[in-house]
Amino acid sequence: MREQYSGAGLSEADVAGDPIVQFKRWFDEWLAAKPYDANAFIVATTDADGWPSARAVLLKGLDERGFVFHTNRRSAKGLDLEASGRAALCFLWHPLERQVRVVGTVEHLPDDESDAYFASRPRGAQIAAWASPQSRVIADRAELERLTAEAEGRFAGDGMVPRPSHWGGYLVRPRAVEFWQGRRSRRHDRLRYRLQDSAGGGWLIERLAP
């Protein structure tokens, strides 16, 4: 199977000097296409033995600091992130023939920001955060239902469900961001922003061969 891409191209003269600004431009165009699960993307991590894992999560924040998502910090990805402090992200937007890849360092989102997001979640999702021992082996579906019932009983009534201490947000601060635009005959455009470590910092924009 092969698709012939027909994108109009991506020029250094057309992009912003900051990758977050450029990402927001592309993300707004992606949202305008009204895709299903528009904020879904892939997070890749490695465990202590170097084995990679990748899974889909939802983007829940984006500002000048970087990219935000939330998860159980005792999950497989949570443990990987706690150990390495690094992650790679991949946003694939096929209808626009675009892809964005991010590599960066990872840190906990401030507690007040995690609290605010958790409070905005549907109650069922809040209960699930307490009930599920995410990524761990369980006997069967009945065990999950039992754990859910226990959590529902613990927080019975209409009161607030607090955020579990083991659940919260992660902030990915990018060190490299690549914007990929499909072109005909596999002559795609790839522009990479790379954070400079020298005095003054700033972003270097480089063109990569497709």
N, C-alpha and C positions, 0 to 999 in steps of 0.2 A: 504494500500500500504506500502510495506517495502522493503528496499534495504539491501543486505548483503555486507557491506563494506569489502574491502580486502587490505587496506593500509599497507605498510611495517612497519609502526610504527614511533614513535617519542621518542627519548631518550634524557635525559639530557646531555649526553656526545656528542650529535650531534649538539646541538644548540649553537648559539653565546651568548656571555654574555650580549649583548645589544639587546633589542627587535626590534629596528629600523633596525639594521643589519640583524637580523633574518627575519624580514618582507621583506626586500629587496630580500633576498635569495628566499623566497617563491613566492614573486611577480614576480621575473624573471622567475621562473618555470611556473607560471600561464600565463605570457605573451607568453612563448614559446608554450603553448597549443593553441594559437591564438583564444581565446574566443571572442564572441561578447560583445562589451562594457566592455572590460577587466578592466577598472578602475572604474566601478560602485560599489557602496557600500551603505549601509543603515546608515542614521544618525537618532538617536533617541534623543528627547528632552522632557522636561516637561514645561507646561505653569505655570502661576502664581497660578493656583488652584490645581496644581499637576497632571493634566491630561497629559498622555504621547502621543507623536506623533512620527511616524517614516516615513521616505521617502527615496527614492533613490536619490543619487547625484553622482558626478564624482570626483574622486581624481585628483587634479591638481598639487600637489606638495608633496614631501616627502624628508625630510632631517633630520639632527640630532636633530632638534627642535621638529618635529612631522609631522602631517598630515594636508594637505591644501585642502580646497575646497572654492568655491565662490558662493555667492548668493545675493539676494536682502535683505538688512538688515531690511526692513520693512515687509518682508514676515512673515508667522507664525513661521517658524523655526528661522528667524532672530530675531524676538522679544523674542522668548524663550531664545536664546543664549545670547542676550543682558541682559536679566533679571537674568539668572542663572549662566552664565559663565561656564557651564558644558555640556557635551554631551557624548553619547555612540555611537560607530561605530561598524558595523558588515560587514565583507567581507565573502561571501559564494562562495566557489570555488568547486562546486559539482564534476566536472570531475576528480579533484585531491583528492576528498574526504577530503577536508580541509575547515576549518573556522577559521577566526581570529576575535577576539572581543577586542575592545579598550574602555577604560573609561578614560576621561581626562578633563582638564580645557581648556577653549576656550578663545581666544583673537583675536582682529583684526590683520590681516596681515598688515605689514607696507605699507603705501600708495604707495610708489614707486613700490613695488612688485605687488600690486593690479592693478596699472596703467599699468605696463608692460604686465600683463596677459590680461587685458581688450583690450589693443591695438592689441593683437595677435588674438582676436576672429574675426570670420566672421562678416562683416558689418551687416548682418541681425540679428545676435545675439546681436550686440551692440545696434541696434535700439530697439530690444525687451526689453532690460534692461531699456530703457527710457520709453517705451510705456506701459508695463504691470504693473498694481498695484497689484503685486503678492499676492495671497491668499485672496484678497478682493472680495466681491460679485460684479459681473457686470451683466447688464441687459441681454445681449445676445452676440453672436459672433460678431454681427455688431458693438457693442461698442468697442470690442478689435480691430477690423479692423479700426475703426475711430481713436482710440488712436495711432495705428501704423502709419496711414497716417499722423497724426499730427507730430509725431516724425520724420518721413521721410522728411516732409516738413521743419522741423526745421533744419535738418542737410542735406539739399539738396546739391548736388554737390559731388565732389570727396574729400572734406576735411575730416580730422579726426573726428571721433565721440568721444568726451571725456567721461571718466568714470563718471557716475552719483555719486554724493556724498553718495547716499543711497545704493550703490552696491559695494561689495568688497569681499576680501578674509577673511577667518577665519583660524586660526592655532589652531589645537588641540594638546596640549601637553599631552602625555599619562602619566597616573599614574599607569595604569594596562593594560597589553596586554596578552591575552590568545590565544595560538595556539592549535587548535583542529585537530587531525588526526583520521579519521575513522578507526576502526579495526573490525575484525570479532566478531560476537556474542555480539555486543554492548560493548565490552571492549576497548573503545576508549582511545586514549592518549590525555591528556589535560595538557599542561604546561603553567603556568601563571607567567609572570614577574610582580613583584610588587615593585613600587618605595619606597625606604626606606626614612623615614622622619628624622631619627636620624642623628647625625653628620657624615659627610662623604657621606651620601646618598648612591647611587648605587642601583642596581637591585637585588632583591631576586627572585630566580626561584623556584616555588613550583609545585608539581604534584597534580592535583585535581582528585577526583574520577569521573568516567564517569556517 
